[in-house]
Every structure is written in C-alpha cells, then in structure tokens.
Amino acid sequence: AKTEIAERKRDYMNWQLTEQIEEFRDEMEQMLTQLPMGGSQFLKLWYDESKRRPCAEFVPIDNIILPFAATNFYTAQRVTEVQDITEDVFQQRVEQGIYRDIETYSVDQNALDDMTRAKKANNKIEGKKWDENVDGTRTVYHVYTWMEVDDDGRSKGKLAPYILMIDELDNEVVGLYRNWEEGDETMTKLDWLIEFKFIPWRGAYAVGLPHLIGGLSAALTGSLRA
C-alpha cells in the first residue's frame, strides 16, 4: 500500500513538472546554467490563483538582497526579492488585490542611471539597449521578514513572519501578508524561494567560478610581485 501511494505521488509530481508547469524546464535550465557564474541562484515556486496551477520562476542572485551579517539564507532575519515589473503588471496586481490601490507616480522614461552595474552588464551580454522605459518598468521589493504587528490578532504582538511589499518609486507599502500557514500556532515561516549553491562558503552566499578564478589570479599576482 505504501509503495502504491509513493508511485501515485511520483507520477503526479512528474506530470506537474513536465506538463502542468509548462515553464518549469526552461526556468530550471536558466537557473542551473547561471549557477556556476553567480555561486548562488534561486528558484521561486508558488500557486497562481488566476492560472489555477503551481508556477516556477528563476530568480537571479542579482535580485536577492540579504543582511550583511546573515550566515544562512533560510535563517536570515530579512530576505528581499527585487522585482522589476512593467506598469501593466503592476496594475494587474492591483486589480487582482495583490497590491493596494494607491495613486502611483509615472516612471521616469530615462531611468538608465538608476540601473545597477550588474543589470547594465547583463543587458550588454543580451544585446539589449535601454533607450526609453516605454513599458514603465518599476521596482517593487518583496521583503520576507519578521515583524511585530500589533493590529494583527493572529500574531498577538509577537515577532512573526510576514511578506512586506514596497514600491520603490512611490516609497509606499503596497502589500502586507502573513507568511505562515493559517491555523499554525507555531507560525513557522513559509519558504517560497529555493536556494541552489555551487560551492558553499562562509556566510549566506556561495562562490562560483569567477570568484575562484579572481581569487587565484590575485594570489598569483601577489606571489609574482613578492
């Protein structure tokens, strides 16, 4: 009986990953290809109510911000996911009730100066040229953290896991959600991001090939100079 249950679960999960979640293979391949370059990469899994199915998305290390003193990704006091979304997607999330309906400012059409060096380098590799922000791309921070919310009767003023969503342009909180299973008295944090490491190292971030090569070249240069 246990073997039959296990086989049913195996077949169902195989169907989910190969057919139902149509983007899973592509997102997984992107993540695994980028893993040696970044050292750490992430895969996000969640259930989409509009699509009525699980979804998967590759989240590069460039879009993950951890506290300097964090020693582990899963036990970090705060994990911030940086989402660059278009104005249309932002409005869709407002209509779906994911974000608060706030009076938003229009995005600067020439926001190139606000891009990080990593984003500029990535766009150069892909051959992208940022002439104008015609799609109204804006940044929203999804912060997975522990907070004390007095008005929330479920947490009763204690530190509890929440997801705080902040729109960078307006500097406004657009969403706040509990991040534990309803009815869970222990309020155990839910993990939506799965971490993959190339070579585990000290601290929360792993190291990749560029980090190793850079370290070796610096050591060789120092030896030659000595």
Phi, psi and omega per residue, in radians:
A1 nan -0.735 3.125
K2 -1.122 -0.661 3.128
T3 -1.138 -0.714 3.126
E4 -1.123 -0.719 3.102
I5 -1.093 -0.765 -3.134
A6 -1.101 -0.705 -3.136
E7 -1.177 -0.655 3.095
R8 -1.117 -0.760 3.112
K9 -1.107 -0.725 3.131
R10 -1.070 -0.823 -3.123
D11 -1.122 -0.687 -3.133
Y12 -1.173 -0.758 3.138
M13 -1.183 -0.642 3.065
N14 -1.080 -0.717 3.108
W15 -1.134 -0.703 3.117
Q16 -1.052 -0.825 -3.026
L17 -1.349 -0.448 -3.086
T18 -1.738 -0.403 -3.067
E19 -2.210 -0.914 -3.044
Q20 -1.166 -0.869 3.104
I21 -1.554 1.490 -2.989
E22 -1.134 -0.401 -3.103
E23 -1.623 -0.021 -2.988
F24 -1.061 -0.847 -3.082
R25 -1.063 -0.782 -3.107
D26 -1.127 -0.787 -3.139
E27 -1.146 -0.661 3.137
M28 -1.175 -0.702 3.128
E29 -1.137 -0.702 3.084
Q30 -1.059 -0.771 -3.111
M31 -1.104 -0.805 -3.096
L32 -1.195 -0.581 3.117
T33 -1.196 -0.656 -3.117
Q34 -1.434 -0.246 -3.048
L35 -1.018 -0.841 3.137
P36 -1.144 -0.411 -3.109
M37 -1.400 -0.685 -3.069
G38 -1.698 -0.294 -3.083
G39 1.505 -0.910 3.054
S40 -2.198 2.428 3.038
Q41 -2.466 2.912 -2.990
F42 -2.383 2.579 3.065
L43 -2.143 2.196 -3.103
K44 -1.762 2.289 3.126
L45 -2.184 2.326 3.107
W46 -2.752 2.905 3.104
Y47 -1.753 2.152 -3.125
D48 -1.653 2.040 -3.100
E49 -1.163 -0.635 -3.110
S50 -1.219 -0.683 3.121
K51 -1.494 -0.280 3.139
R52 1.024 0.771 3.116
R53 -2.836 2.824 3.041
P54 -1.184 2.680 3.117
C55 -2.290 2.704 3.120
A56 -2.303 2.502 3.138
E57 -2.591 2.324 3.066
F58 -1.341 2.221 3.113
V59 -2.024 1.922 -3.130
P60 -1.201 2.759 -3.104
I61 -1.095 -0.421 3.108
D62 -1.064 -0.467 -3.056
N63 -1.728 0.238 3.103
I64 -2.071 2.204 3.137
I65 -2.053 2.191 3.133
L66 -2.083 2.671 3.044
P67 -1.076 2.594 -3.088
F68 -1.025 -0.647 -3.051
A69 -1.509 0.038 -3.098
A70 -1.128 2.359 3.132
T71 -1.864 -0.240 -3.117
N72 -2.652 2.452 -3.089
F73 -1.110 -0.758 -3.028
Y74 -1.352 -0.375 -3.132
T75 -1.847 0.099 -3.136
A76 -1.100 2.491 -3.135
Q77 -1.135 -0.472 -3.107
R78 -2.621 2.281 3.040
V79 -2.195 2.168 -3.101
T80 -1.972 2.187 3.057
E81 -1.777 2.147 3.141
V82 -1.598 2.080 -3.141
Q83 -1.991 2.093 3.036
D84 -1.714 1.876 -3.048
I85 -2.147 2.718 3.119
T86 -1.375 2.895 3.133
E87 -1.103 -0.607 3.112
D88 -1.113 -0.767 3.131
V89 -1.121 -0.689 3.113
F90 -1.043 -0.804 -3.139
Q91 -1.177 -0.606 3.083
Q92 -1.090 -0.721 3.126
R93 -1.184 -0.546 3.061
V94 -1.164 -0.787 -3.130
E95 -1.140 -0.577 3.133
Q96 -1.386 -0.125 3.130
G97 1.506 0.154 3.126
I98 -1.322 -0.744 3.098
Y99 -1.879 2.703 3.026
R100 -1.195 2.605 3.082
D101 -1.476 1.745 -3.118
I102 -2.077 2.817 3.098
E103 -1.416 1.807 -3.020
T104 -1.579 2.599 3.037
Y105 -1.466 2.623 3.085
S106 -1.294 2.605 -3.089
V107 -1.396 2.457 3.071
D108 -1.073 2.237 -3.096
Q109 -1.223 -0.362 3.132
N110 -2.061 1.239 -3.053
A111 -1.718 0.437 -3.083
L112 -1.100 -0.628 -3.084
D113 -1.153 -0.360 -3.107
D114 -1.486 -0.142 -3.113
M115 -1.297 2.526 3.110
T116 -1.325 2.855 3.120
R117 -1.088 -0.617 -3.141
A118 -1.134 -0.724 3.129
K119 -1.151 -0.716 3.121
K120 -1.105 -0.737 3.125
A121 -1.137 -0.701 3.135
N122 -1.147 -0.725 3.105
N123 -1.097 -0.619 3.114
K124 -1.145 -0.708 3.117
I125 -1.118 -0.731 -3.118
E126 -1.367 -0.170 -3.127
G127 1.392 0.403 3.141
K128 -1.536 2.434 3.061
K129 -2.079 2.127 -3.092
W130 -1.613 1.549 3.121
D131 -1.512 -0.900 3.125
E132 -2.506 2.562 3.116
N133 -1.493 1.200 -3.032
V134 -1.206 -0.434 -3.127
D135 -1.541 -0.019 3.134
G136 1.133 0.712 -3.132
T137 -1.123 2.285 -3.134
R138 -2.342 2.820 -3.074
T139 -1.846 2.275 3.049
V140 -2.169 2.281 3.141
Y141 -1.694 2.187 3.006
H142 -1.803 1.898 -3.029
V143 -1.809 2.026 3.071
Y144 -1.635 1.862 -2.984
T145 -2.549 3.106 3.079
W146 -1.881 2.251 -3.083
M147 -2.374 2.792 3.029
E148 -1.938 1.854 -3.093
V149 -1.915 1.868 -3.060
D150 -1.170 -0.579 -3.073
D151 -1.372 -0.150 -3.119
D152 -1.607 1.921 -3.110
G153 -1.161 -0.373 -3.105
R154 -1.259 -0.662 -3.127
S155 -1.553 -0.308 3.070
K156 0.941 0.730 3.062
G157 1.339 0.062 3.131
K158 -1.614 2.821 3.039
L159 -1.143 2.217 -3.100
A160 -2.493 2.717 -3.118
P161 -1.334 2.280 3.103
Y162 -2.361 2.843 2.992
I163 -1.976 1.994 -3.119
L164 -1.837 2.190 -3.090
M165 -1.957 2.161 -3.055
I166 -2.185 2.235 3.048
D167 -1.478 2.120 -3.051
E168 -1.158 -0.737 -3.043
L169 -1.138 -0.802 -3.121
D170 -1.509 -0.249 -3.066
N171 0.983 0.737 -3.093
E172 -2.138 2.543 2.996
V173 -1.355 2.094 -3.113
V174 -1.828 -0.133 3.133
G175 -2.902 2.559 3.065
L176 -2.564 2.089 -3.064
Y177 -2.294 2.551 3.010
R178 -1.209 2.557 -3.111
N179 -2.107 0.805 2.997
W180 -2.534 2.782 -3.113
E181 -1.129 2.373 3.109
E182 -1.081 2.273 -3.117
G183 1.622 -0.107 3.123
D184 -1.432 1.891 -3.092
E185 -1.208 -0.426 3.130
T186 -1.412 -0.232 -3.138
M187 0.907 0.868 3.121
T188 -1.213 2.290 -3.089
K189 -1.115 2.401 3.059
L190 -1.597 2.392 3.138
D191 -1.831 2.050 3.125
W192 -1.733 -0.307 -3.129
L193 -1.922 2.280 3.114
I194 -1.829 2.219 -3.100
E195 -1.605 2.372 3.022
F196 -2.097 2.297 -3.103
K197 -2.026 2.455 3.059
F198 -1.474 -1.099 3.027
I199 -2.233 1.862 3.133
P200 -1.009 2.456 -3.094
W201 -2.398 -3.043 3.081
R202 -1.193 2.489 3.124
G203 1.509 -2.974 -3.022
A204 -1.415 -0.449 -3.080
Y205 -1.688 2.434 3.020
A206 -1.503 3.037 3.133
V207 -1.993 2.643 3.127
G208 -2.037 -2.999 -3.114
L209 -1.076 -0.760 3.123
P210 -1.045 -0.616 3.133
H211 -1.182 -0.704 3.131
L212 -1.175 -0.803 -3.126
I213 -1.112 -0.743 3.118
G214 -1.073 -0.724 3.121
G215 -1.148 -0.716 3.137
L216 -1.150 -0.738 -3.128
S217 -1.134 -0.665 3.104
A218 -1.146 -0.703 3.136
A219 -1.160 -0.730 3.134
L220 -1.144 -0.720 3.114
T221 -1.073 -0.769 3.101
G222 -1.084 -0.699 3.130
S223 -1.122 -0.770 3.134
L224 -1.089 -0.749 3.125
R225 -1.124 -0.660 3.132
A226 -1.170 nan nan
